[in-house]
Amino acid sequence: MIICKVVGNLWATKKDDKLNGYKLLVVRSHGEGETPETFVAVDTIGAGIGEDVLVTKGSVARNVLREKDSPVDAVVVGIIDSVEVDAQFLERG
């Protein structure tokens, strides 16, 4: 799983039938020392713009939807309330 921020909504009137009924969000990964990546994720929990979320990617994302053949590779699986990290683990060296 990766931590992302919801930065937008996406609407597509023409899309694969297996995506019908799913809300699509534009999310941006964030983390110290990483280049942010912006991508689309299916929202399964009702997240909104500005919220920090947990996203799962890859074939595991399809398992969340219980549809093995859906064209999905990223799913929002949680809304983050808070994060606490010990600073000593953030040091690189």
ZIHUCOR-V227696 format. One record per helix or strand of 2 or more residues. SS is the DSSP state (hx for helix, st for strand). FROM is the first residue (numbers start at 1). LEN is the number of residues. If there is no record, write none. Layout:
BEGIN
SS&FROM&LEN ; SS&FROM&LEN
END
This chain:
BEGIN
st&2&9 ; hx&17&3 ; st&23&7 ; st&38&6 ; st&52&6 ; hx&59&7 ; st&74&6 ; hx&87&3
END
